Amino acid sequence: MPALTDALSADKNGTLISIEVSANAKSARFPDGYNPWRNAIGCRVTAPATEGKANRAVIALISEVLGVSPSSVTLAAGQTSTQKKVLVFGLAPDEVAGRLAKLS
């Protein structure tokens, strides 16, 4: 996943991650590939996209993968879209990239 860093941007509070979510998937996975057209990392969750269930699953999955508490991850944009921006508090983009690189 050579271009994952293109989906990461610095924020005064941490790192913004651009993701593309597939809800109601057979299995949960993050990162799940990279979409170069949208500069977004794929994210699959098993929860349905109703009543915020998929959003909560995205936060739980990303916090688990990055080794941070769920309270350190929040949706910054895209609450009702498959295209989302997730803010990870307290981690710089290079730290997030390093943690994601260990998974590939």
Gaussian input, Z-matrix of N, CA and C with variables (Angstrom, degrees):
# hf/3-21g

backbone

0 1
 N
 C     1     B1
 C     2     B2     1     A1
 N     3     B3     2     A2     1     D1
 C     4     B4     3     A3     2     D2
 C     5     B5     4     A4     3     D3
 N     6     B6     5     A5     4     D4
 C     7     B7     6     A6     5     D5
 C     8     B8     7     A7     6     D6
 N     9     B9     8     A8     7     D7
 C    10    B10     9     A9     8     D8
 C    11    B11    10    A10     9     D9
 N    12    B12    11    A11    10    D10
 C    13    B13    12    A12    11    D11
 C    14    B14    13    A13    12    D12
 N    15    B15    14    A14    13    D13
 C    16    B16    15    A15    14    D14
 C    17    B17    16    A16    15    D15
 N    18    B18    17    A17    16    D16
 C    19    B19    18    A18    17    D17
 C    20    B20    19    A19    18    D18
 N    21    B21    20    A20    19    D19
 C    22    B22    21    A21    20    D20
 C    23    B23    22    A22    21    D21
 N    24    B24    23    A23    22    D22
 C    25    B25    24    A24    23    D23
 C    26    B26    25    A25    24    D24
 N    27    B27    26    A26    25    D25
 C    28    B28    27    A27    26    D26
 C    29    B29    28    A28    27    D27
 N    30    B30    29    A29    28    D28
 C    31    B31    30    A30    29    D29
 C    32    B32    31    A31    30    D30
 N    33    B33    32    A32    31    D31
 C    34    B34    33    A33    32    D32
 C    35    B35    34    A34    33    D33
 N    36    B36    35    A35    34    D34
 C    37    B37    36    A36    35    D35
 C    38    B38    37    A37    36    D36
 N    39    B39    38    A38    37    D37
 C    40    B40    39    A39    38    D38
 C    41    B41    40    A40    39    D39
 N    42    B42    41    A41    40    D40
 C    43    B43    42    A42    41    D41
 C    44    B44    43    A43    42    D42
 N    45    B45    44    A44    43    D43
 C    46    B46    45    A45    44    D44
 C    47    B47    46    A46    45    D45
 N    48    B48    47    A47    46    D46
 C    49    B49    48    A48    47    D47
 C    50    B50    49    A49    48    D48
 N    51    B51    50    A50    49    D49
 C    52    B52    51    A51    50    D50
 C    53    B53    52    A52    51    D51
 N    54    B54    53    A53    52    D52
 C    55    B55    54    A54    53    D53
 C    56    B56    55    A55    54    D54
 N    57    B57    56    A56    55    D55
 C    58    B58    57    A57    56    D56
 C    59    B59    58    A58    57    D57
 N    60    B60    59    A59    58    D58
 C    61    B61    60    A60    59    D59
 C    62    B62    61    A61    60    D60
 N    63    B63    62    A62    61    D61
 C    64    B64    63    A63    62    D62
 C    65    B65    64    A64    63    D63
 N    66    B66    65    A65    64    D64
 C    67    B67    66    A66    65    D65
 C    68    B68    67    A67    66    D66
 N    69    B69    68    A68    67    D67
 C    70    B70    69    A69    68    D68
 C    71    B71    70    A70    69    D69
 N    72    B72    71    A71    70    D70
 C    73    B73    72    A72    71    D71
 C    74    B74    73    A73    72    D72
 N    75    B75    74    A74    73    D73
 C    76    B76    75    A75    74    D74
 C    77    B77    76    A76    75    D75
 N    78    B78    77    A77    76    D76
 C    79    B79    78    A78    77    D77
 C    80    B80    79    A79    78    D78
 N    81    B81    80    A80    79    D79
 C    82    B82    81    A81    80    D80
 C    83    B83    82    A82    81    D81
 N    84    B84    83    A83    82    D82
 C    85    B85    84    A84    83    D83
 C    86    B86    85    A85    84    D84
 N    87    B87    86    A86    85    D85
 C    88    B88    87    A87    86    D86
 C    89    B89    88    A88    87    D87
 N    90    B90    89    A89    88    D88
 C    91    B91    90    A90    89    D89
 C    92    B92    91    A91    90    D90
 N    93    B93    92    A92    91    D91
 C    94    B94    93    A93    92    D92
 C    95    B95    94    A94    93    D93
 N    96    B96    95    A95    94    D94
 C    97    B97    96    A96    95    D95
 C    98    B98    97    A97    96    D96
 N    99    B99    98    A98    97    D97
 C   100   B100    99    A99    98    D98
 C   101   B101   100   A100    99    D99
 N   102   B102   101   A101   100   D100
 C   103   B103   102   A102   101   D101
 C   104   B104   103   A103   102   D102
 N   105   B105   104   A104   103   D103
 C   106   B106   105   A105   104   D104
 C   107   B107   106   A106   105   D105
 N   108   B108   107   A107   106   D106
 C   109   B109   108   A108   107   D107
 C   110   B110   109   A109   108   D108
 N   111   B111   110   A110   109   D109
 C   112   B112   111   A111   110   D110
 C   113   B113   112   A112   111   D111
 N   114   B114   113   A113   112   D112
 C   115   B115   114   A114   113   D113
 C   116   B116   115   A115   114   D114
 N   117   B117   116   A116   115   D115
 C   118   B118   117   A117   116   D116
 C   119   B119   118   A118   117   D117
 N   120   B120   119   A119   118   D118
 C   121   B121   120   A120   119   D119
 C   122   B122   121   A121   120   D120
 N   123   B123   122   A122   121   D121
 C   124   B124   123   A123   122   D122
 C   125   B125   124   A124   123   D123
 N   126   B126   125   A125   124   D124
 C   127   B127   126   A126   125   D125
 C   128   B128   127   A127   126   D126
 N   129   B129   128   A128   127   D127
 C   130   B130   129   A129   128   D128
 C   131   B131   130   A130   129   D129
 N   132   B132   131   A131   130   D130
 C   133   B133   132   A132   131   D131
 C   134   B134   133   A133   132   D132
 N   135   B135   134   A134   133   D133
 C   136   B136   135   A135   134   D134
 C   137   B137   136   A136   135   D135
 N   138   B138   137   A137   136   D136
 C   139   B139   138   A138   137   D137
 C   140   B140   139   A139   138   D138
 N   141   B141   140   A140   139   D139
 C   142   B142   141   A141   140   D140
 C   143   B143   142   A142   141   D141
 N   144   B144   143   A143   142   D142
 C   145   B145   144   A144   143   D143
 C   146   B146   145   A145   144   D144
 N   147   B147   146   A146   145   D145
 C   148   B148   147   A147   146   D146
 C   149   B149   148   A148   147   D147
 N   150   B150   149   A149   148   D148
 C   151   B151   150   A150   149   D149
 C   152   B152   151   A151   150   D150
 N   153   B153   152   A152   151   D151
 C   154   B154   153   A153   152   D152
 C   155   B155   154   A154   153   D153
 N   156   B156   155   A155   154   D154
 C   157   B157   156   A156   155   D155
 C   158   B158   157   A157   156   D156
 N   159   B159   158   A158   157   D157
 C   160   B160   159   A159   158   D158
 C   161   B161   160   A160   159   D159
 N   162   B162   161   A161   160   D160
 C   163   B163   162   A162   161   D161
 C   164   B164   163   A163   162   D162
 N   165   B165   164   A164   163   D163
 C   166   B166   165   A165   164   D164
 C   167   B167   166   A166   165   D165
 N   168   B168   167   A167   166   D166
 C   169   B169   168   A168   167   D167
 C   170   B170   169   A169   168   D168
 N   171   B171   170   A170   169   D169
 C   172   B172   171   A171   170   D170
 C   173   B173   172   A172   171   D171
 N   174   B174   173   A173   172   D172
 C   175   B175   174   A174   173   D173
 C   176   B176   175   A175   174   D174
 N   177   B177   176   A176   175   D175
 C   178   B178   177   A177   176   D176
 C   179   B179   178   A178   177   D177
 N   180   B180   179   A179   178   D178
 C   181   B181   180   A180   179   D179
 C   182   B182   181   A181   180   D180
 N   183   B183   182   A182   181   D181
 C   184   B184   183   A183   182   D182
 C   185   B185   184   A184   183   D183
 N   186   B186   185   A185   184   D184
 C   187   B187   186   A186   185   D185
 C   188   B188   187   A187   186   D186
 N   189   B189   188   A188   187   D187
 C   190   B190   189   A189   188   D188
 C   191   B191   190   A190   189   D189
 N   192   B192   191   A191   190   D190
 C   193   B193   192   A192   191   D191
 C   194   B194   193   A193   192   D192
 N   195   B195   194   A194   193   D193
 C   196   B196   195   A195   194   D194
 C   197   B197   196   A196   195   D195
 N   198   B198   197   A197   196   D196
 C   199   B199   198   A198   197   D197
 C   200   B200   199   A199   198   D198
 N   201   B201   200   A200   199   D199
 C   202   B202   201   A201   200   D200
 C   203   B203   202   A202   201   D201
 N   204   B204   203   A203   202   D202
 C   205   B205   204   A204   203   D203
 C   206   B206   205   A205   204   D204
 N   207   B207   206   A206   205   D205
 C   208   B208   207   A207   206   D206
 C   209   B209   208   A208   207   D207
 N   210   B210   209   A209   208   D208
 C   211   B211   210   A210   209   D209
 C   212   B212   211   A211   210   D210
 N   213   B213   212   A212   211   D211
 C   214   B214   213   A213   212   D212
 C   215   B215   214   A214   213   D213
 N   216   B216   215   A215   214   D214
 C   217   B217   216   A216   215   D215
 C   218   B218   217   A217   216   D216
 N   219   B219   218   A218   217   D217
 C   220   B220   219   A219   218   D218
 C   221   B221   220   A220   219   D219
 N   222   B222   221   A221   220   D220
 C   223   B223   222   A222   221   D221
 C   224   B224   223   A223   222   D222
 N   225   B225   224   A224   223   D223
 C   226   B226   225   A225   224   D224
 C   227   B227   226   A226   225   D225
 N   228   B228   227   A227   226   D226
 C   229   B229   228   A228   227   D227
 C   230   B230   229   A229   228   D228
 N   231   B231   230   A230   229   D229
 C   232   B232   231   A231   230   D230
 C   233   B233   232   A232   231   D231
 N   234   B234   233   A233   232   D232
 C   235   B235   234   A234   233   D233
 C   236   B236   235   A235   234   D234
 N   237   B237   236   A236   235   D235
 C   238   B238   237   A237   236   D236
 C   239   B239   238   A238   237   D237
 N   240   B240   239   A239   238   D238
 C   241   B241   240   A240   239   D239
 C   242   B242   241   A241   240   D240
 N   243   B243   242   A242   241   D241
 C   244   B244   243   A243   242   D242
 C   245   B245   244   A244   243   D243
 N   246   B246   245   A245   244   D244
 C   247   B247   246   A246   245   D245
 C   248   B248   247   A247   246   D246
 N   249   B249   248   A248   247   D247
 C   250   B250   249   A249   248   D248
 C   251   B251   250   A250   249   D249
 N   252   B252   251   A251   250   D250
 C   253   B253   252   A252   251   D251
 C   254   B254   253   A253   252   D252
 N   255   B255   254   A254   253   D253
 C   256   B256   255   A255   254   D254
 C   257   B257   256   A256   255   D255
 N   258   B258   257   A257   256   D256
 C   259   B259   258   A258   257   D257
 C   260   B260   259   A259   258   D258
 N   261   B261   260   A260   259   D259
 C   262   B262   261   A261   260   D260
 C   263   B263   262   A262   261   D261
 N   264   B264   263   A263   262   D262
 C   265   B265   264   A264   263   D263
 C   266   B266   265   A265   264   D264
 N   267   B267   266   A266   265   D265
 C   268   B268   267   A267   266   D266
 C   269   B269   268   A268   267   D267
 N   270   B270   269   A269   268   D268
 C   271   B271   270   A270   269   D269
 C   272   B272   271   A271   270   D270
 N   273   B273   272   A272   271   D271
 C   274   B274   273   A273   272   D272
 C   275   B275   274   A274   273   D273
 N   276   B276   275   A275   274   D274
 C   277   B277   276   A276   275   D275
 C   278   B278   277   A277   276   D276
 N   279   B279   278   A278   277   D277
 C   280   B280   279   A279   278   D278
 C   281   B281   280   A280   279   D279
 N   282   B282   281   A281   280   D280
 C   283   B283   282   A282   281   D281
 C   284   B284   283   A283   282   D282
 N   285   B285   284   A284   283   D283
 C   286   B286   285   A285   284   D284
 C   287   B287   286   A286   285   D285
 N   288   B288   287   A287   286   D286
 C   289   B289   288   A288   287   D287
 C   290   B290   289   A289   288   D288
 N   291   B291   290   A290   289   D289
 C   292   B292   291   A291   290   D290
 C   293   B293   292   A292   291   D291
 N   294   B294   293   A293   292   D292
 C   295   B295   294   A294   293   D293
 C   296   B296   295   A295   294   D294
 N   297   B297   296   A296   295   D295
 C   298   B298   297   A297   296   D296
 C   299   B299   298   A298   297   D297
 N   300   B300   299   A299   298   D298
 C   301   B301   300   A300   299   D299
 C   302   B302   301   A301   300   D300
 N   303   B303   302   A302   301   D301
 C   304   B304   303   A303   302   D302
 C   305   B305   304   A304   303   D303
 N   306   B306   305   A305   304   D304
 C   307   B307   306   A306   305   D305
 C   308   B308   307   A307   306   D306
 N   309   B309   308   A308   307   D307
 C   310   B310   309   A309   308   D308
 C   311   B311   310   A310   309   D309

   B1=1.4473
   B2=1.5251
   B3=1.3100
   B4=1.4566
   B5=1.5138
   B6=1.3254
   B7=1.4531
   B8=1.5286
   B9=1.3186
   B10=1.4600
   B11=1.5179
   B12=1.3098
   B13=1.4604
   B14=1.5206
   B15=1.3429
   B16=1.4685
   B17=1.5239
   B18=1.3237
   B19=1.4647
   B20=1.5304
   B21=1.3196
   B22=1.4642
   B23=1.5206
   B24=1.3210
   B25=1.4651
   B26=1.5174
   B27=1.3100
   B28=1.4606
   B29=1.5162
   B30=1.3127
   B31=1.4564
   B32=1.5210
   B33=1.3224
   B34=1.4660
   B35=1.5289
   B36=1.3379
   B37=1.4599
   B38=1.5253
   B39=1.3372
   B40=1.4587
   B41=1.5162
   B42=1.3402
   B43=1.4618
   B44=1.5150
   B45=1.3315
   B46=1.4545
   B47=1.5213
   B48=1.3283
   B49=1.4603
   B50=1.5196
   B51=1.3223
   B52=1.4600
   B53=1.5249
   B54=1.3372
   B55=1.4565
   B56=1.5254
   B57=1.3160
   B58=1.4567
   B59=1.5221
   B60=1.3225
   B61=1.4619
   B62=1.5157
   B63=1.3234
   B64=1.4652
   B65=1.5210
   B66=1.3240
   B67=1.4553
   B68=1.5274
   B69=1.3232
   B70=1.4622
   B71=1.5312
   B72=1.3155
   B73=1.4604
   B74=1.5277
   B75=1.3194
   B76=1.4727
   B77=1.5195
   B78=1.3334
   B79=1.4633
   B80=1.5222
   B81=1.3275
   B82=1.4627
   B83=1.5212
   B84=1.3295
   B85=1.4603
   B86=1.5297
   B87=1.3229
   B88=1.4568
   B89=1.5119
   B90=1.3084
   B91=1.4518
   B92=1.5248
   B93=1.3021
   B94=1.4628
   B95=1.5249
   B96=1.3117
   B97=1.4537
   B98=1.5163
   B99=1.2965
   B100=1.4606
   B101=1.5198
   B102=1.3343
   B103=1.4566
   B104=1.5282
   B105=1.3379
   B106=1.4698
   B107=1.5265
   B108=1.3191
   B109=1.4638
   B110=1.5231
   B111=1.3066
   B112=1.4677
   B113=1.5199
   B114=1.3380
   B115=1.4660
   B116=1.5256
   B117=1.3338
   B118=1.4621
   B119=1.5223
   B120=1.3160
   B121=1.4537
   B122=1.5289
   B123=1.3132
   B124=1.4538
   B125=1.5202
   B126=1.3145
   B127=1.4558
   B128=1.5294
   B129=1.3269
   B130=1.4646
   B131=1.5207
   B132=1.3150
   B133=1.4658
   B134=1.5217
   B135=1.3168
   B136=1.4632
   B137=1.5215
   B138=1.3022
   B139=1.4684
   B140=1.5294
   B141=1.3321
   B142=1.4690
   B143=1.5253
   B144=1.3176
   B145=1.4668
   B146=1.5258
   B147=1.3039
   B148=1.4606
   B149=1.5151
   B150=1.3089
   B151=1.4637
   B152=1.5312
   B153=1.3293
   B154=1.4635
   B155=1.5171
   B156=1.3292
   B157=1.4727
   B158=1.5256
   B159=1.3174
   B160=1.4646
   B161=1.5267
   B162=1.3154
   B163=1.4688
   B164=1.5244
   B165=1.3154
   B166=1.4673
   B167=1.5275
   B168=1.3319
   B169=1.4620
   B170=1.5253
   B171=1.3292
   B172=1.4687
   B173=1.5259
   B174=1.3055
   B175=1.4676
   B176=1.5267
   B177=1.3239
   B178=1.4686
   B179=1.5281
   B180=1.3206
   B181=1.4611
   B182=1.5204
   B183=1.3233
   B184=1.4676
   B185=1.5262
   B186=1.3292
   B187=1.4708
   B188=1.5322
   B189=1.3306
   B190=1.4692
   B191=1.5263
   B192=1.3175
   B193=1.4634
   B194=1.5292
   B195=1.3256
   B196=1.4665
   B197=1.5266
   B198=1.3214
   B199=1.4617
   B200=1.5132
   B201=1.3314
   B202=1.4609
   B203=1.5249
   B204=1.3087
   B205=1.4643
   B206=1.5286
   B207=1.3318
   B208=1.4658
   B209=1.5274
   B210=1.3147
   B211=1.4594
   B212=1.5321
   B213=1.3360
   B214=1.4620
   B215=1.5203
   B216=1.3437
   B217=1.4669
   B218=1.5216
   B219=1.3275
   B220=1.4591
   B221=1.5246
   B222=1.3144
   B223=1.4601
   B224=1.5237
   B225=1.3126
   B226=1.4561
   B227=1.5191
   B228=1.3268
   B229=1.4684
   B230=1.5210
   B231=1.3268
   B232=1.4537
   B233=1.5116
   B234=1.3205
   B235=1.4619
   B236=1.5291
   B237=1.3206
   B238=1.4653
   B239=1.5330
   B240=1.3099
   B241=1.4561
   B242=1.5233
   B243=1.3257
   B244=1.4645
   B245=1.5220
   B246=1.3314
   B247=1.4645
   B248=1.5212
   B249=1.3140
   B250=1.4631
   B251=1.5204
   B252=1.3073
   B253=1.4627
   B254=1.5154
   B255=1.3223
   B256=1.4547
   B257=1.5202
   B258=1.3140
   B259=1.4596
   B260=1.5205
   B261=1.3336
   B262=1.4648
   B263=1.5236
   B264=1.3294
   B265=1.4602
   B266=1.5263
   B267=1.3321
   B268=1.4524
   B269=1.5157
   B270=1.3292
   B271=1.4665
   B272=1.5183
   B273=1.3236
   B274=1.4618
   B275=1.5271
   B276=1.3328
   B277=1.4598
   B278=1.5294
   B279=1.3303
   B280=1.4646
   B281=1.5243
   B282=1.3370
   B283=1.4698
   B284=1.5238
   B285=1.3339
   B286=1.4636
   B287=1.5068
   B288=1.3228
   B289=1.4662
   B290=1.5243
   B291=1.3114
   B292=1.4600
   B293=1.5203
   B294=1.3319
   B295=1.4639
   B296=1.5278
   B297=1.3297
   B298=1.4646
   B299=1.5270
   B300=1.3345
   B301=1.4638
   B302=1.5227
   B303=1.3077
   B304=1.4705
   B305=1.5203
   B306=1.3427
   B307=1.4572
   B308=1.5156
   B309=1.3206
   B310=1.4675
   B311=1.5091
   A1=109.32
   A2=116.37
   A3=120.42
   A4=115.22
   A5=119.58
   A6=120.59
   A7=113.47
   A8=118.04
   A9=119.72
   A10=112.54
   A11=116.84
   A12=119.77
   A13=112.26
   A14=117.52
   A15=120.24
   A16=111.42
   A17=117.64
   A18=121.53
   A19=111.79
   A20=117.04
   A21=121.71
   A22=109.83
   A23=116.16
   A24=120.02
   A25=109.47
   A26=114.64
   A27=120.61
   A28=110.83
   A29=115.40
   A30=124.23
   A31=106.07
   A32=117.44
   A33=119.29
   A34=112.07
   A35=117.32
   A36=121.25
   A37=114.11
   A38=117.19
   A39=119.51
   A40=111.39
   A41=115.92
   A42=121.53
   A43=110.94
   A44=115.56
   A45=121.44
   A46=108.20
   A47=116.37
   A48=121.99
   A49=107.97
   A50=116.87
   A51=121.76
   A52=107.12
   A53=115.58
   A54=119.20
   A55=110.60
   A56=114.91
   A57=123.45
   A58=105.84
   A59=116.99
   A60=121.84
   A61=112.00
   A62=114.55
   A63=122.62
   A64=106.35
   A65=116.18
   A66=120.82
   A67=109.76
   A68=115.52
   A69=122.26
   A70=111.27
   A71=117.16
   A72=122.06
   A73=110.03
   A74=115.92
   A75=119.74
   A76=112.02
   A77=116.13
   A78=119.97
   A79=109.15
   A80=115.29
   A81=120.90
   A82=108.94
   A83=115.56
   A84=119.35
   A85=110.35
   A86=115.03
   A87=122.76
   A88=107.58
   A89=119.45
   A90=127.91
   A91=110.98
   A92=115.60
   A93=122.61
   A94=109.02
   A95=115.03
   A96=120.50
   A97=113.07
   A98=113.82
   A99=120.98
   A100=108.82
   A101=117.66
   A102=123.39
   A103=107.75
   A104=117.78
   A105=119.82
   A106=113.64
   A107=117.93
   A108=120.80
   A109=111.67
   A110=115.31
   A111=120.03
   A112=113.03
   A113=116.33
   A114=120.69
   A115=110.36
   A116=115.71
   A117=120.52
   A118=110.87
   A119=114.94
   A120=122.27
   A121=108.13
   A122=116.36
   A123=120.84
   A124=111.93
   A125=115.52
   A126=122.25
   A127=107.65
   A128=117.10
   A129=121.15
   A130=109.25
   A131=116.22
   A132=121.69
   A133=108.90
   A134=116.50
   A135=120.72
   A136=112.20
   A137=117.41
   A138=121.41
   A139=110.83
   A140=116.75
   A141=119.64
   A142=111.11
   A143=114.90
   A144=121.04
   A145=110.38
   A146=116.79
   A147=121.96
   A148=109.41
   A149=115.69
   A150=123.05
   A151=113.34
   A152=117.17
   A153=121.18
   A154=115.24
   A155=117.21
   A156=119.97
   A157=111.79
   A158=117.00
   A159=119.97
   A160=110.69
   A161=118.03
   A162=120.88
   A163=110.98
   A164=117.09
   A165=120.26
   A166=110.71
   A167=116.60
   A168=120.52
   A169=111.22
   A170=117.19
   A171=121.58
   A172=109.66
   A173=117.16
   A174=121.38
   A175=110.59
   A176=116.67
   A177=120.63
   A178=110.67
   A179=117.54
   A180=121.47
   A181=111.59
   A182=117.14
   A183=119.95
   A184=110.85
   A185=117.36
   A186=119.05
   A187=110.54
   A188=116.65
   A189=120.38
   A190=111.07
   A191=117.01
   A192=121.98
   A193=111.32
   A194=116.87
   A195=120.37
   A196=113.33
   A197=117.04
   A198=120.31
   A199=113.82
   A200=116.27
   A201=121.15
   A202=108.33
   A203=116.88
   A204=119.62
   A205=110.07
   A206=117.16
   A207=119.42
   A208=113.18
   A209=117.80
   A210=120.01
   A211=112.22
   A212=117.44
   A213=122.08
   A214=112.89
   A215=116.43
   A216=121.56
   A217=108.22
   A218=116.32
   A219=120.60
   A220=110.29
   A221=115.97
   A222=120.34
   A223=108.69
   A224=116.33
   A225=120.86
   A226=111.54
   A227=117.02
   A228=121.63
   A229=109.54
   A230=115.92
   A231=121.51
   A232=115.51
   A233=117.49
   A234=120.43
   A235=112.84
   A236=118.78
   A237=121.34
   A238=111.93
   A239=117.69
   A240=122.61
   A241=110.47
   A242=116.62
   A243=119.29
   A244=110.47
   A245=117.09
   A246=122.71
   A247=108.20
   A248=117.21
   A249=120.53
   A250=110.78
   A251=114.86
   A252=122.35
   A253=106.00
   A254=115.36
   A255=121.99
   A256=107.80
   A257=116.46
   A258=121.44
   A259=108.91
   A260=114.98
   A261=121.56
   A262=106.76
   A263=115.56
   A264=121.13
   A265=111.22
   A266=115.39
   A267=121.21
   A268=116.77
   A269=119.09
   A270=121.15
   A271=109.51
   A272=116.29
   A273=121.42
   A274=108.99
   A275=117.70
   A276=120.02
   A277=114.20
   A278=117.80
   A279=119.02
   A280=111.83
   A281=117.69
   A282=120.45
   A283=110.71
   A284=116.67
   A285=120.47
   A286=110.15
   A287=117.66
   A288=121.87
   A289=110.62
   A290=116.94
   A291=120.60
   A292=112.82
   A293=116.81
   A294=120.65
   A295=110.80
   A296=117.23
   A297=120.55
   A298=110.77
   A299=117.29
   A300=121.17
   A301=111.20
   A302=117.60
   A303=121.22
   A304=111.53
   A305=117.21
   A306=121.14
   A307=112.80
   A308=117.34
   A309=118.84
   A310=112.18
   D1=73.49
   D2=-171.87
   D3=-67.12
   D4=-26.06
   D5=-172.61
   D6=-105.39
   D7=15.68
   D8=-179.29
   D9=-55.03
   D10=-33.78
   D11=-177.83
   D12=-64.29
   D13=-22.07
   D14=177.62
   D15=-67.16
   D16=-20.08
   D17=-179.85
   D18=-90.20
   D19=-1.09
   D20=-178.34
   D21=-107.87
   D22=138.82
   D23=174.98
   D24=-142.49
   D25=148.04
   D26=-178.79
   D27=-74.43
   D28=144.04
   D29=174.94
   D30=-133.38
   D31=154.99
   D32=-178.00
   D33=-60.55
   D34=-21.83
   D35=-179.06
   D36=-101.99
   D37=-6.66
   D38=-177.19
   D39=160.14
   D40=-126.42
   D41=-177.28
   D42=-130.52
   D43=134.47
   D44=171.74
   D45=-94.14
   D46=131.36
   D47=177.51
   D48=-115.60
   D49=125.77
   D50=174.68
   D51=-86.15
   D52=123.60
   D53=-179.24
   D54=-128.67
   D55=158.57
   D56=175.37
   D57=-122.30
   D58=114.28
   D59=-171.03
   D60=-98.51
   D61=135.64
   D62=169.86
   D63=-113.56
   D64=109.01
   D65=179.28
   D66=-87.81
   D67=162.36
   D68=176.09
   D69=63.36
   D70=32.15
   D71=179.97
   D72=-80.83
   D73=164.21
   D74=179.21
   D75=-70.90
   D76=-29.93
   D77=178.45
   D78=-143.69
   D79=155.33
   D80=178.94
   D81=-90.50
   D82=140.21
   D83=179.75
   D84=-159.14
   D85=133.21
   D86=172.48
   D87=-151.04
   D88=127.65
   D89=-4.04
   D90=-76.64
   D91=150.06
   D92=179.51
   D93=-124.80
   D94=67.65
   D95=-179.62
   D96=82.38
   D97=-175.82
   D98=-177.54
   D99=-141.95
   D100=132.72
   D101=177.42
   D102=-101.61
   D103=103.79
   D104=-177.10
   D105=-67.68
   D106=-24.52
   D107=179.85
   D108=-69.47
   D109=-33.86
   D110=-179.04
   D111=-107.20
   D112=-0.26
   D113=-175.12
   D114=49.61
   D115=51.26
   D116=-176.18
   D117=-132.89
   D118=142.60
   D119=175.55
   D120=-87.74
   D121=135.75
   D122=178.45
   D123=-71.97
   D124=146.82
   D125=179.19
   D126=-145.50
   D127=119.50
   D128=177.66
   D129=-108.90
   D130=135.04
   D131=174.85
   D132=-130.90
   D133=150.77
   D134=-178.44
   D135=-83.48
   D136=-16.57
   D137=-178.35
   D138=-71.16
   D139=147.69
   D140=176.70
   D141=-75.27
   D142=157.97
   D143=-179.62
   D144=-86.61
   D145=55.53
   D146=177.84
   D147=-133.46
   D148=143.25
   D149=175.20
   D150=53.95
   D151=30.34
   D152=177.07
   D153=75.90
   D154=7.63
   D155=-177.70
   D156=-63.84
   D157=-43.89
   D158=179.79
   D159=-65.58
   D160=-39.48
   D161=178.45
   D162=-61.65
   D163=-43.33
   D164=178.12
   D165=-64.52
   D166=-37.84
   D167=178.47
   D168=-67.07
   D169=-37.68
   D170=177.35
   D171=-61.56
   D172=-47.48
   D173=-179.74
   D174=-61.11
   D175=-45.02
   D176=-179.65
   D177=-63.24
   D178=-43.93
   D179=-177.98
   D180=-66.29
   D181=-47.37
   D182=-178.72
   D183=-64.88
   D184=-40.44
   D185=178.93
   D186=-63.84
   D187=-39.23
   D188=178.91
   D189=-64.99
   D190=-46.84
   D191=-178.07
   D192=-63.66
   D193=-40.39
   D194=-178.05
   D195=-85.48
   D196=-8.35
   D197=178.18
   D198=72.92
   D199=35.46
   D200=177.26
   D201=-122.52
   D202=165.98
   D203=178.74
   D204=-73.86
   D205=150.75
   D206=178.17
   D207=-57.75
   D208=-27.45
   D209=178.78
   D210=-71.38
   D211=-11.81
   D212=177.71
   D213=-89.91
   D214=-0.11
   D215=-178.69
   D216=-123.87
   D217=131.29
   D218=178.96
   D219=-144.03
   D220=154.83
   D221=174.96
   D222=-81.35
   D223=120.85
   D224=179.29
   D225=-92.02
   D226=-25.44
   D227=-179.85
   D228=-162.13
   D229=152.80
   D230=174.40
   D231=88.31
   D232=31.11
   D233=-177.13
   D234=-55.68
   D235=-32.28
   D236=-177.82
   D237=-113.60
   D238=18.40
   D239=-177.52
   D240=-121.41
   D241=161.12
   D242=172.84
   D243=-77.45
   D244=-20.61
   D245=175.94
   D246=-91.74
   D247=119.99
   D248=-175.88
   D249=-132.62
   D250=157.33
   D251=169.89
   D252=-117.70
   D253=123.90
   D254=-179.34
   D255=-110.03
   D256=131.76
   D257=177.59
   D258=-101.89
   D259=125.17
   D260=176.12
   D261=-107.85
   D262=110.18
   D263=-178.09
   D264=-71.13
   D265=138.35
   D266=169.90
   D267=82.47
   D268=-0.55
   D269=176.81
   D270=-117.75
   D271=132.30
   D272=176.10
   D273=-77.93
   D274=158.30
   D275=179.90
   D276=-54.11
   D277=-38.46
   D278=179.53
   D279=-67.49
   D280=-31.61
   D281=176.07
   D282=-68.08
   D283=-43.85
   D284=177.36
   D285=-62.44
   D286=-44.98
   D287=179.49
   D288=-60.30
   D289=-42.12
   D290=178.36
   D291=-62.47
   D292=-41.22
   D293=179.43
   D294=-68.78
   D295=-36.61
   D296=178.83
   D297=-72.33
   D298=-35.06
   D299=-179.74
   D300=-63.96
   D301=-32.26
   D302=179.47
   D303=-66.58
   D304=-19.98
   D305=-177.58
   D306=-86.44
   D307=-18.44
   D308=-175.75
   D309=-93.92

